[in-house]
Amino acid sequence: MNNLKEVPVGGKAKVVKIHGEGAVKRRIMDMGITKGVEIFVRKVAPLGDPIEITVRGYELSLRKADAENIEVE
């Protein structure tokens, strides 16, 4: 697994690093997705976009483009 987009539905992953620059990275971090946090992938929309995740106890929808910027293990 390299990025959040590749985590299967029902899978968990730990954030290693957030790629991207400026506003994109800041927006992801403002959502509570920071290094070391665990993310649970709840479901993926029929066409693959967006991805619904649970992070820090709340549900969040992420675009596939943003999920590609989140490196996980």
Secondary structure, 3 states (H helix, E strand, C coil): CCEHHHCCCCCEEEEEEECCCHHHHHHHHHCCCCCCCEEEEEEECCCCCCEEEEECCEEEEECHHHHCCEEEC
